[in-house]
Amino acid sequence: MKSLLPAAALAAMLPFAATAVAQDLGKLADAVDTDKAAESVDTDKLSEAVSADGVDMEKAAASVDKEKAMDSVDVDKAKEALMGQ
């Protein structure tokens, strides 16, 4: 579950990066403070999104506090990763 929290936070940010393709996914992942990202996820809501049938992505995305998730990202590092610098 703990590894799913940063992934959910990162997934919530995908609309912001939809127009660009990350040149270096490692750099993009390094741009995320995983502790802060984990704090941005309501684990109760995220648990409701997961069932035997799979993951309801709408509910998973709704479990993320977008403001906190954005605060967990180093924008300069993310730009470097997205722009290939």
C-alpha positions as CSV (number, residue, x, y, z in Angstrom):
1,M,0.0,0.0,0.0
2,K,2.8,2.4,0.9
3,S,4.3,2.2,-2.7
4,L,0.9,2.8,-4.1
5,L,0.6,6.2,-2.4
6,P,3.3,8.0,-4.3
7,A,2.1,6.4,-7.5
8,A,-1.4,7.7,-6.9
9,A,0.0,11.2,-6.3
10,L,2.0,11.0,-9.4
11,A,-1.0,9.7,-11.4
12,A,-2.9,12.7,-10.2
13,M,-0.3,15.0,-11.7
14,L,-0.4,13.3,-15.1
15,P,-2.9,15.8,-16.6
16,F,-0.3,18.5,-16.0
17,A,2.3,16.5,-18.0
18,A,-0.1,15.2,-20.7
19,T,1.4,17.4,-23.4
20,A,5.0,16.4,-22.8
21,V,6.8,13.1,-22.7
22,A,9.3,12.5,-20.1
23,Q,12.8,12.1,-21.6
24,D,14.1,10.6,-18.4
25,L,11.6,8.8,-16.2
26,G,14.2,8.3,-13.4
27,K,14.6,12.1,-13.2
28,L,10.8,12.5,-13.2
29,A,10.5,10.1,-10.3
30,D,13.3,11.8,-8.5
31,A,11.4,15.1,-8.7
32,V,8.8,13.7,-6.3
33,D,9.3,13.8,-2.6
34,T,7.7,10.4,-1.8
35,D,7.1,11.3,1.9
36,K,5.1,14.4,0.9
37,A,3.4,12.5,-1.9
38,A,2.3,9.8,0.5
39,E,0.9,12.5,2.9
40,S,-1.3,13.8,0.0
41,V,-3.2,10.5,-0.3
42,D,-6.3,9.7,1.8
43,T,-5.6,6.1,2.5
44,D,-9.2,5.3,3.5
45,K,-10.5,6.7,0.1
46,L,-7.7,4.9,-1.7
47,S,-8.6,1.6,0.0
48,E,-12.2,2.1,-1.3
49,A,-10.8,2.4,-4.8
50,V,-9.2,-1.0,-4.7
51,S,-11.4,-4.2,-5.0
52,A,-11.1,-7.7,-6.2
53,D,-12.1,-6.4,-9.6
54,G,-9.2,-4.0,-9.8
55,V,-8.6,-0.3,-9.2
56,D,-11.2,2.3,-9.8
57,M,-8.9,5.0,-11.2
58,E,-11.5,7.8,-10.7
59,K,-11.8,6.9,-7.0
60,A,-8.0,6.5,-6.7
61,A,-7.4,10.0,-8.3
62,A,-10.1,11.4,-6.0
63,S,-8.2,10.1,-3.0
64,V,-5.3,12.5,-3.7
65,D,-5.2,16.1,-2.4
66,K,-4.0,17.8,-5.5
67,E,-2.5,20.8,-3.7
68,K,-0.5,18.6,-1.4
69,A,0.5,16.4,-4.4
70,M,1.8,19.4,-6.3
71,D,3.8,20.5,-3.3
72,S,5.5,17.2,-3.3
73,V,7.1,17.8,-6.7
74,D,10.2,19.8,-7.4
75,V,9.0,21.7,-10.4
76,D,12.5,22.5,-11.7
77,K,13.5,18.8,-11.6
78,A,10.3,17.8,-13.3
79,K,10.8,20.4,-16.0
80,E,14.3,19.0,-16.6
81,A,12.9,15.5,-16.9
82,L,10.1,16.5,-19.2
83,M,12.2,18.7,-21.4
84,G,15.2,16.4,-21.6
85,Q,17.7,18.9,-20.1
